């Protein structure tokens, strides 16, 4: 295990850039996984990280010690930082101070829509994107396609909200969604609060592609026009619409309910 004590260390400066700059993460093709749960999930599902970084104060934590042992067995580097230095690279308050540096997966060219999928059309809030990824993974969906206006899926906030869902999904970013929808071999269901079709009236016992839109503007008119169905989630009361992440969860698990019935 190496130790860094200077803020001027080149590797430490790189860590701070990865922690604070989306542009730096995209340019480097790397992300930070912050906390015990994400690090354990990466080890379980993907293997060794590029680097493991831990604070001096966390070295006595049994869960951290177990992670470091697994990382060492995989011959990946481990570096310890003083608590004061570690604080600048972690966005988790009162968390256990361990992060993995990992290569952000870059899947090959996005495949055609042939199995259960999610298309995110300008969903900008990282918490919403992470929640949608988590619900997608939990309901058995495998592929997620993101338009250029959607929050970067490998940002720290999205990673924390998804709680490891990234590691079991194929995520395709900066995708022009319209050509995918035009060429789809499965029904495409675009959610809209103004749609006449109701979710619970649809037969979802087959693969479909769900289209979810921007928090305020919803799915674009182009994708609404291209979709096989425009779908609304019925709700009672005077609330105009559901949060996009809540809408996604209702849709995904209604499909799962029908498949398992």
C-alpha positions, -999 to +999 in steps of 0.1 A: +000+000+000+013+034-010+007+066+010+003+102-003+006+131+021+010+161-002-017+180-020+008+187-048+011+150-056+002+145-093-021+115-087-039+133-059-046+162-083-060+138-108-083+123-082-096+158-073-103+165-110-122+132-113-142+140-082-152+175-092-152+178-130-176+160-153-154+171-182-124+155-166-142+122-161-153+122-197-119+131-210-101+105-188-128+078-194-127+072-157-151+074-128-150+073-090-170+048-070-175+063-035-183+041-005-183+005+006-214-006-012-203+006-047-168-008-042-181-042-031-206-043-060-178-035-085-156-063-071-185-088-072-197-079-107-168-064-126-136-074-108-105-053-100-106-015-101-079+006-117-070+019-083-083+018-047-080+049-025-087+049+012-083+073+041-060+066+070-090+068+093-109+040+074-081+015+075-094+000+108-129-005+094-135-043+089-155-038+056-127-016+042-101-041+053-119-069+035-122-048+003-085-039+004-076-076+008-097-085-022-081-057-042-047-068-032-055-104-043-064-090-077-031-071-078-047-037-081-029-007-065-040+007-032-032+042-019-039+057+015-046+094+021-047+114+053-084+121+062-080+158+054-069+151+018-095+124+013-123+148+022-117+167-010-124+137-032-155+123-015-190+138-018-205+114+007-211+130+041-204+108+071-195+079+047-168+053+050-138+068+032-130+044+004-132+050-034-124+030-065-111+046-096-126+026-125-127+028-163-161+041-174-174+012-196-178+022-232-200-003-250-197-008-287-222+007-311-257+008-297-276-023-309-311-022-323-341-022-300-349-059-298-352-065-260-366-047-230-350-013-230-352+022-216-346+054-236-339+085-216-348+117-236-331+146-218-336+135-183-313+160-166-314+154-128-287+129-118-308+116-089-337+108-113-313+091-138-298+070-110-332+060-097-343+050-132-312+028-137-318+012-103-354+004-111-345-008-146-319-033-133-343-045-105-370-052-130-349-072-154-342-045-181-307-048-196-302-019-219-304+019-214-300+045-242-294+081-233-298+112-255-271+139-255-292+160-231-294+133-204-272+135-173-239+117-176-245+082-162-211+078-147-212+110-126-209+105-088-245+115-081-259+091-106-237+063-094-248+068-058-284+069-067-282+038-088-265+017-060-246-006-084-272-009-111-246+003-136-227-029-133-255-051-146-267-028-174-255-019-209-256+019-209-253+038-242-248+075-240-250+104-265-274+084-287-297+099-313-329+082-301-351+089-331-334+065-356-335+037-329-372+042-325-378+042-362-360+009-367-373-008-335-384-044-337-404-041-305-432-018-294-420+016-282-440+031-253-435+069-247-448+082-213-470+113-213-493+128-188-516+138-216-519+104-233-553+087-237-539+051-233-535+040-197-506+019-185-528-008-169-548-015-201-517-025-221-504-060-227-468-059-214-460-096-216-434-091-243-403-069-247-410-032-251-389-001-251-399+026-226-392+063-235-390+087-206-385+124-210-372+157-195-385+165-160-404+196-172-410+192-210-415+155-211-407+133-241-400+153-273-427+157-299-406+138-324-403+107-302-440+109-292-449+109-329-426+079-336-437+058-306-460+028-310-480+039-279-483+071-258-489+059-223-501+077-191-499+064-156-532+070-139-531+089-106-556+103-082-556+138-067-547+172-081-510+166-087-504+172-124-479+144-129-455+119-114-418+125-110-401+108-140-382+083-118-415+074-100-432+070-134-404+047-146-407+025-115-444+021-119-441+012-156-412-012-152-428-031-123-462-032-140-445-050-168-427-073-144-460-081-126-476-091-159-446-112-169-447-131-136-484-134-134 
